[in-house]
Amino acid sequence: MVIIGAGVMGASIAYHLAKHGAKDIVLVERNVPGSGSTSKAAGGVRCQFSDEVNIALATRSLEVLRNFETEFGVDIDLVSNGYLFLLDSVADAETFAANVALQQRMGLDSRMLTVAEVAELAPYIDTEGIVAGAFNPGDGHCTPEAVVSGYVSAARGLGVQVLKNCEVTEFESTEGADSRRVTAVTTSKGRIESAQIVCAAGAWSGLIGEAAGVDLPVRPLRREIMVSEPVDEAALGIDLARMPFTIDFSTSFYVHPEGPGLLFGCPDEADVWDFDDKRNPDWLPTLAELIETRAPALGNVEAKRGWAGLYEMTPDHNALIGEAEELSGFFYACGFSGHGFLMGPAVGEVVADLMTGHQPFVDVSGLDKRRFATSGLRKELNIV
Ligand SMILES: Cc1cc2nc3c(=O)[nH]c(=O)nc-3n(C[C@H](O)[C@H](O)[C@H](O)COP(=O)(O)OP(=O)(O)OC[C@H]3O[C@@H](n4cnc5c(N)ncnc54)[C@H](O)[C@@H]3O)c2cc1C
């Protein structure tokens, strides 16, 4: 079995396949494990989604992340201060209230907050124009690379071969009864025969699809992040130990504690739909403007470092999980549209189940890419 890409998805799939007792598993990574979008993520882990399947996947993942250190022996710096959406329109508040009701029916503790409750929980926020908040106290953030490292070490321990600096370039297939069937991949380090291959190549999945003759509608979109110098909590009037991952839903500006400092992110009109992940010098002023508007108390923090990375966007901002109808044996787990890190643990489990004929804990057939030709878009609304 060949897994293409050792981000959180590939690493988790490899581990779960090995746990099922599958043999001859090769995890192929063009660079080093975790070096793609996973290492660029803000680390946010939340169960607040609008799509039932996403809620189920996120909930399962969070359970795993809470016990990660015990199970995998790796500290992932999990901070469980919750995740707060700021809502500035009645229409959004109504939609979120319906989603919160769904999340509660699925056993979550998420809830709507009044503006006064938002102000109490997030005193650094200017609540001008805010009409409500949505909050799940069990959400939070953690360190993505640590999760990859935990899965890769555990997978290796179970016999998975991890090929670093090794690029998959071509696919071989044979005519099957109903469709072509994958038989092998060519890599920069040689050919690997395999009747099952999974594309977990993140933002680059569309290119893998092209090489294999499989339509994977995944497009890269640049996003940027800034981490501040350590902050003076008393001077800013904040309590890092309590501060939730806070996101302004209409602008997607967000902030969360990052060690002794703060991590900020937001989109920018200049963000390109391309494989360009260079930092944009004009982005910091955009961020500064949003801080000034929504969190002016944080306006004087000093930037320490930053980076840009790629979201892996699909037409409906929902993931693609399944086996290609054009190429039997070609599985895919990609297109998580900017919320894939938090889904990694559960998606790895589900994809390994699909590949080994086990029943997944949740029905992911609605995330099959065939939806675009049959039922149409399956929109996830709670996107960042
Ligand atoms: C700025 C930013 C902030 C984000 N914040 C969050 C967040 O707070 N929470 C969240 O859940 N998600 C977040 N995300 C999204 C998250 O990073 C991704 O959804 C997730 O990491 C996808 O994981 P992956 O394993 O599918 O992809 P990746 O981590 O990109 O892994 C794919 C791997 O495939 C490899 N690869 C590509 N082509 C080939 C090839 N031909 N041969 C071999 N290997 C190949 C790449 O090198 C890469 O390592 C954020 C993303 C960005 C950019």
The ligand as an ORCA input file, in Angstrom:
! r2SCAN-3c Opt
* xyz 0 1
  C      -2.105     29.351      7.497
  C      -2.875     28.082      7.725
  C      -3.584     27.908      8.906
  C      -4.307     26.733      9.124
  N      -4.936     26.565     10.325
  C      -5.594     25.410     10.574
  C      -6.198     25.175     11.839
  O      -6.131     26.017     12.733
  N      -6.856     24.008     12.031
  C      -6.946     23.057     11.057
  O      -7.567     22.018     11.288
  N      -6.369     23.237      9.853
  C      -5.694     24.377      9.588
  N      -5.104     24.571      8.372
  C      -5.313     23.570      7.325
  C      -4.406     22.380      7.536
  O      -3.066     22.812      7.580
  C      -4.593     21.368      6.404
  O      -5.968     21.146      6.182
  C      -3.957     20.036      6.782
  O      -2.664     20.229      7.276
  C      -3.926     19.124      5.575
  O      -3.140     18.016      5.896
  P      -2.652     17.043      4.755
  O      -1.899     15.953      5.400
  O      -3.824     16.706      3.906
  O      -1.729     17.973      3.827
  P      -0.193     18.418      3.989
  O       0.191     18.635      5.392
  O       0.035     19.525      3.038
  O       0.579     17.120      3.506
  C       0.642     16.765      2.151
  C       2.048     16.271      1.894
  O       2.108     15.742      0.567
  C       3.423     15.944      0.099
  N       3.404     15.787     -1.352
  C       2.813     16.576     -2.277
  N       3.012     16.105     -3.516
  C       3.761     14.974     -3.371
  C       4.298     14.039     -4.294
  N       4.123     14.157     -5.610
  N       5.025     13.002     -3.815
  C       5.216     12.864     -2.471
  N       4.733     13.720     -1.564
  C       4.013     14.764     -1.999
  C       3.729     17.360      0.568
  O       5.123     17.600      0.593
  C       3.078     17.396      1.935
  O       3.998     17.128      2.982
  C      -4.343     25.715      8.127
  C      -3.626     25.885      6.939
  C      -2.880     27.041      6.742
  C      -2.102     27.199      5.470
*
